[in-house]
Amino acid sequence: MRFTFHVACVLALLLCAAGRAEGTACEAPGPADTPFVVSAPVAAPQYPALAWNGDGYGIVWGDHRNGRYELIFSARTASGAAAVPETVIASSADNAWLPSIVWNGSGYGVAWYDQRNGSELYFRRIAPDGSLLGAEHVVSTVPSEAFAARRPTLQWTGSDYGLAWVDDRDGNEEIYFARVNGGGNPVGGQLRITADPGRSVRPRLSWVGTHYGLSWIDDREGSDEVFFATVGATGAVMAGPSRVSFSDEPTRGPASIAWTGSDFSLCWDGHVQRVNVAASPVGPVTRFASGESPEIVWNGTEFGIVGQRAPAFVRMSSVGQVLQTVPVAANSGGALRPQIVWADSAYAVSWLDTQPAADRVLLSLIDCSCPDLDGDGFSVCAGDCADDDPLRNPGATEVCNGEDDDCDSLFDEDALGEDSDADGVHNACDNCVDVANSDQVDTDGDGLGSACDNCDDVVNPDQSDVDGDQRGDACDNCRTTQNPTQLDKDADGAGDACDNCPSTANPSQGDVDSDAEGDACDLDDGLIWVAFFSADTVVWQKETGYDAWNVYRGDLKVLLLAGIYTQTPQPGGPASAQCDLLDQLLVDVAPTTPGLQMFYLVTGVSAGVESDLGNDGAGNPRPNTLPCP
C-alpha cells in the first residue's frame, strides 16, 4: 500500500539497553503502509516522539483535547495498531509538550517541557503497555517562573539517562545537561555546557557507548551556526565546543547526529559534516537537497536523511555520495517533526500532519521487502521511481518525453547532462545539445538544428567531417582538405584549397599524368583540353610543344555507328576539318539541323608533324583516317 506524507523512511540505529544495535540494512524503503491516525480528531496535537522496544512502539505527543496540552502515550503493536488504550502521562494545570522518548530495555523514559510551575523539564518512566512507573520528577530547577527550561533531548546509556536542554536561568539561552538514574531520580546536578554571550538553542544528544555527542545552534559569532562538543558520561565537556557550519544564511537547525562507529555525522539544512571525537570537522562538507531540519541516521553501511515538509528520502554513502533520492509524499508543507526508528525488518515513521485542516499525529510502517509491482525487473528498493510504469526504471533509456525514464531524478537528459547549453531545451529533446538554440530551427530537416548543423542546407544527420574544418562532408567543397571559408574562385564546385586548377573551371578534377595539376590547366601532360567559350566558339589549351592546331568536327551518330573520328567534310554538313590554325580559338558556323549532335577533336602540329587523337574511353588509340594534309 502507498501513502503520502512529508517525512520519509530514514535508515536508523536502534536505541536499546546496551546502546545502539544495528539491524539488517535496508538499502531503500519500499511502499509504505497506509498510516495509522494515532491522535484523536479533536486533539489539536503537538509534535510526537517515537521509540521501538523490540516488539512494538511507544509514541508520545502533546494533546489539547481537554483545553490544555497534556502528554498522551500510545503503545502500538509491531504492525502499528494500537495495543492498549492510550495513557495520559502528564496532566497539569498548564501545558505539557515537546517530549523526548527512549527505550531502556524494559521500559520507556520520557522527558518533556512543562509549564505548571513556570517552565521546567519533567521526567517519568513508562511500562511497555503505557502503565506509569513511579513518580514524575523535575529535572531542571529554574529559579523563578520568569525563566524557562525547554527543548529536551534524551538518551539511555545502559545504566542511566542523559538529558540536554535549553535554559535561560542565567539571563541568556544556554545548553544544560543532567543525568537521571534507572529509577527515574535526577543525579549529579545540572551542568551548564555553554557559556558565551550568544544564544545557544535546539540541542541534540547522541550516546555512543562511552560518551555523548552534543550539537546545538549558536549565534556567538554573529549568525546562527552549528556547534558541537563531546561530553563525558557525567556531563563534563571532553572536547569542543567547535563551530561546524559556515553557511551563507543563518542555520535553521537543529543539527541531527549519527554515530558511524568511528566518528559523528551532523546534518542540517542540506549539509552533512563529519566530526571526530575531538570535536573537529573531518573532510569537506557534503551538500545535498533536503527539507528543513533534516534527520540523519546510520545503518551500519550508509546514511538515511529526511527533512520535514520535503517529500523525499535521501540515501547517502559513508563518503557523502547521494545514492538515491526517492519522492515519498504528494502534499507540501504539511508534515512536521518527523521521527523514525528501525524495527528489525521495517521502519516506523511518526509525524505531525497538518493536512487536511485538522492536525493529527500519524504513524506508518515501511517494509523493506519491495515487490516489483510493474514487472520491469526493478522495485522501489532497486530505485524504481515509477513502479506502476514498466517503461520507467533505472535500466530504461532516457527519451524526450518530459519524464524521468531512468529514475536518476533528471528528465530528458543525456550523457552530458540535463540542459548542457542552458537554452531551456533538455538534451534528449535538443537538436543542438552544446549550442543554445531555444527556437530549435532545423532548415534542412535532418534532426540537427541550424545553430549547430555543419551543413545547414544539406541533409546530413551523421555530421561527417573528415577534414575537421566544421564543414560537413555533404557540403564541403574540399572534403579531405581543411577550408572553412569554402573559397572557389572558378566556381567549379572544387574549393581553392584542393582545386588542381583553381583558376580554371574543371569540376571533374581530371589529371591524366597525376602531377597534381589538373588537365584543364596542365600544358605539358600531352592532353589538349577542349572547351566551348560560347555556342559557336571552341577554345583549347596551348599545350607545350606545338606551333599549330588542327580541329576536326564530326557527326556523333556516324562515330557511334562506324567508329570514324575524322569524317569526310561536306559543304554545309556536320563534318569539317580546320587545319594549321595558329590561335587556340575557332569561331565555327556549324549546321543547326534539329537532332544533330556533333563532336570536336583538336590535335597539335609541330614542324609539320601532327599529334594523335588520343585514346577512347576504353584506352584504345583513336584512328585518324582522314588527317589534315
C-alpha positions, -999 to 999 in steps of 0.1 A, spaced: 0 0 0 11 36 -6 7 67 15 15 104 11 34 123 37 63 147 41 87 127 61 104 97 46 119 65 58 154 70 73 179 43 78 183 42 116 202 27 145 180 11 171 185 25 206 184 -3 232 195 -10 267 231 -19 257 235 11 234 229 11 196 221 -22 180 222 -24 142 195 -42 122 196 -56 88 205 -29 62 176 -18 41 191 -1 11 159 16 1 124 17 17 95 1 -2 60 14 -5 47 24 29 15 11 46 -15 34 49 -7 55 80 -24 49 114 -41 80 128 -27 80 164 -43 111 179 -80 118 184 -97 141 157 -102 169 183 -68 166 199 -51 195 182 -18 176 188 17 189 190 50 173 179 52 135 185 82 114 197 87 77 188 107 47 201 109 10 193 111 -16 221 118 -48 201 82 -59 200 63 -27 194 64 11 195 58 38 220 47 72 208 40 102 229 27 137 219 12 169 233 -26 167 232 -51 196 235 -84 178 237 -90 190 273 -83 227 267 -46 225 276 -17 204 264 -13 171 281 11 143 273 -5 112 258 12 79 253 1 52 229 15 16 229 15 2 194 20 -33 181 47 -42 156 22 -38 128 14 -2 141 -21 -8 155 -30 4 190 -20 -23 215 -39 -9 245 -59 23 252 -38 54 253 -25 68 286 -22 103 299 13 105 314 14 142 322 -16 164 330 -10 197 348 -29 230 351 -8 243 322 8 229 291 30 197 289 45 192 255 77 188 233 85 153 246 116 131 240 113 93 245 138 64 246 136 27 254 158 13 281 155 -24 276 125 -29 299 105 3 297 104 39 283 119 71 297 101 103 287 112 139 293 91 169 285 86 207 288 61 215 315 46 249 324 28 241 356 54 260 377 67 283 350 87 263 325 106 232 337 116 198 325 100 167 338 108 130 336 90 98 342 92 61 334 65 42 315 60 5 311 56 -10 275 18 -10 279 17 26 290 14 20 327 31 46 348 62 35 367 70 55 398 65 92 402 74 120 378 104 141 387 115 177 380 149 176 363 155 213 358 151 238 386 149 273 372 150 300 399 116 315 391 87 314 367 104 342 347 129 316 333 123 286 312 138 251 305 127 236 273 136 215 242 147 183 259 168 157 241 170 123 259 194 93 256 198 60 275 234 49 283 226 14 296 227 25 332 212 59 333 196 86 312 214 117 298 193 148 292 202 181 275 180 211 271 178 249 265 177 270 297 177 308 302 181 309 340 214 328 335 197 356 315 208 340 282 197 309 264 223 282 272 226 244 269 223 224 302 229 187 309 217 164 337 215 127 345 186 106 356 192 71 371 173 40 361 147 46 388 139 80 374 156 102 400 179 130 390 216 125 400 247 146 398 232 181 395 226 203 365 256 212 344 259 242 322 275 232 289 277 265 270 288 298 284 291 326 259 273 359 251 254 344 222 222 323 224 226 285 224 195 266 214 180 234 198 203 208 213 206 172 200 223 145 221 237 111 209 252 84 232 279 63 216 289 38 243 314 58 264 304 94 258 279 117 242 280 138 210 261 171 216 251 196 189 233 229 191 227 262 172 247 291 185 249 328 174 281 337 194 298 347 161 271 369 148 248 344 130 231 311 138 256 283 132 261 246 142 284 240 172 295 206 186 311 192 217 320 157 230 306 152 265 315 126 290 291 102 307 287 125 337 284 157 316 319 170 316 329 186 283 357 164 268 363 183 235 350 215 219 328 234 215 337 237 178 320 256 151 309 231 124 288 251 99 300 281 79 269 288 58 259 319 39 225 320 56 215 315 92 211 279 101 175 269 109 187 237 126 187 216 147 217 196 136 208 159 140 236 134 148 245 100 136 274 79 150 291 56 125 314 38 150 343 60 143 330 95 141 299 116 142 280 130 112 260 161 117 231 170 93 214 204 90 197 223 62 211 203 32 246 198 48 264 168 62 297 172 81 318 145 97 332 154 132 356 133 152 356 126 189 379 155 194 351 177 181 370 186 149 354 186 115 367 158 92 368 163 55 347 186 34 310 193 40 286 175 17 257 195 2 225 179 -10 188 188 -15 168 183 17 139 198 36 141 219 68 155 204 100 167 171 84 171 139 104 202 117 98 208 81 109 234 54 102 225 18 94 260 4 95 268 10 59 251 42 48 231 72 59 195 79 55 183 115 56 149 132 55 137 167 63 103 180 74 80 193 47 103 179 19 87 148 3 119 130 -4 141 104 13 179 106 6 203 76 8 239 87 12 271 67 13 296 68 40 317 92 20 288 116 13 277 105 -21 240 107 -27 230 72 -37 193 77 -42 165 103 -38 131 88 -35 100 110 -35 76 97 -9 49 123 -3 25 142 -25 15 170 -2 37 200 5 43 218 38 21 196 60 45 171 76 63 183 107 87 169 133 94 136 117 105 108 140 118 74 127 130 41 142 144 9 128 122 -20 138 143 -50 128 127 -56 94 108 -24 88 109 13 96 83 32 116 77 69 110 56 93 130 49 129 122 26 158 128 4 161 98 -13 195 92 -33 184 62 -63 183 59 -75 211 81 -74 191 114 -39 184 127 -32 148 136 -3 125 146 3 98 121 23 66 123 33 44 93 53 13 87 77 9 58 86 -26 50 119 -34 34 105 -62 12 97 -44 -21 78 -63 -48 82 -53 -84 47 -40 -90 50 -33 -127 71 -63 -137 100 -44 -152 127 -61 -131 130 -31 -107 113 -24 -74 112 7 -53 140 -9 -33 161 -11 -65 154 25 -74 123 23 -95 108 58 -94 76 47 -111 67 12 -101 34 14 -119 51 21 -153 73 -7 -168 88 18 -192 104 39 -164 131 23 -142 168 26 -136 176 4 -166 155 24 -191 169 48 -217 160 84 -213 139 98 -241 124 131 -249 90 129 -231 91 152 -201 96 123 -177 124 108 -157 127 75 -176 158 62 -160 150 72 -124 180 94 -118 160 125 -107 166 142 -140 143 142 -170 151 143 -208 188 143 -201 217 125 -219 252 115 -210 262 152 -210 235 163 -185 201 178 -185 205 211 -203 241 215 -213 237 247 -232 212 263 -208 187 271 -235 157 257 -217 155 227 -240 167 195 -223 194 175 -240 173 145 -251 150 169 -269 176 195 -280 187 194 -317 218 213 -307 229 200 -273 260 222 -270 248 253 -287 220 274 -273 190 275 -297 157 277 -279 139 281 -312 152 247 -324 152 258 -361 163 230 -385 164 243 -420 172 210 -438 151 188 -416 179 164 -408 174 164 -370 203 188 -364 194 224 -355 206 251 -378 227 266 -350 250 236 -349 244 218 -383 277 217 -403 256 215 -435 226 236 -427 212 233 -463 220 197 -469 206 167 -451 234 150 -432 223 136 -399 257 118 -394 275 152 -395 306 135 -410 335 159 -413 366 141 -425 389 171 -425 376 186 -393 370 221 -407 335 224 -393 320 219 -428 303 186 -432 314 163 -460 279 166 -475 286 203 -483 323 206 -481 340 216 -515 372 201 -502 363 171 -481 398 160 -472 415 194 -470 405 220 -444 390 251 -459 364 266 -435 360 296 -458 349 274 -488 365 298 -514 360 287 -550 370 314 -574 364 294 -606 330 283 -593 335 247 -604 325 231 -571 360 223 -560 374 247 -533 405 266 -540 423 247 -512 420 214 -531 413 225 -567 440 212 -591 431 241 -614 420 269 -591 416 295 -619 401 272 -645 367 256 -640 372 218 -640 346 201 -618 359 166 -628 394 174 -615 409 151 -642 447 147 -641 460 122 -666 496 125 -656 489 126 -619 511 156 -613 486 174 -591 479 199 -619 445 193 -635 441 186 -672 422 218 -676 453 239 -668 482 214 -674 501 224 -705 526 196 -705 505 165 -699 501 156 -736 464 162 -734 448 191 -753 419 203 -732 389 215 -753 360 236 -742 333 258 -755 337 295 -749 302 302 -764 277 283 -786 298 288 -817 333 293 -803 356 264 -795 387 270 -774 416 247 -763 448 247 -744 481 259 -758 497 226 -750 535 229 -749 555 218 -780 530 227 -807 531 256 -832 498 250 -850 465 232 -844 440 211 -864 404 210 -854 381 181 -865 343 183 -863 322 152 -869 287 137 -867 284 118 -834 259 94 -849 285 84 -876 311 79 -849 289 57 -829 279 36 -859 311 35 -879 338 44 -854 351 72 -877 366 102 -859 379 122 -889 350 122 -913 348 134 -949 339 172 -949 308 181 -969 296 217 -976 270 226 -950 274 192 -934 284 182 -899 319 171 -907 347 196 -912 385 200 -908 402 233 -899 439 228 -904 471 247 -893 453 272 -870 477 294 -851 453 305 -824 436 284 -797 402 296 -808 378 287 -836 346 305 -844 328 277 -862 295 282 -880 281 247 -877 248 234 -891 218 236 -868 198 207 -881 173 196 -854 186 164 -836 221 167 -850 248 161 -824 284 169 -832 318 165 -815 352 182 -818 387 169 -816 419 190 -816 454 179 -825 487 197 -822 512 202 -851 549 206 -845 572 211 -875 546 196 -898 540 166 -876 505 161 -862 498 146 -828 474 117 -824 438 119 -815 443 104 -780 426 73 -766 389 64 -763 372 56 -731 385 20 -733 421 32 -736 424 24 -773 440 49 -797 415 68 -818 423 63 -855 428 94 -877 416 80 -911 414 114 -928 441 137 -914 447 173 -924 470 175 -954 
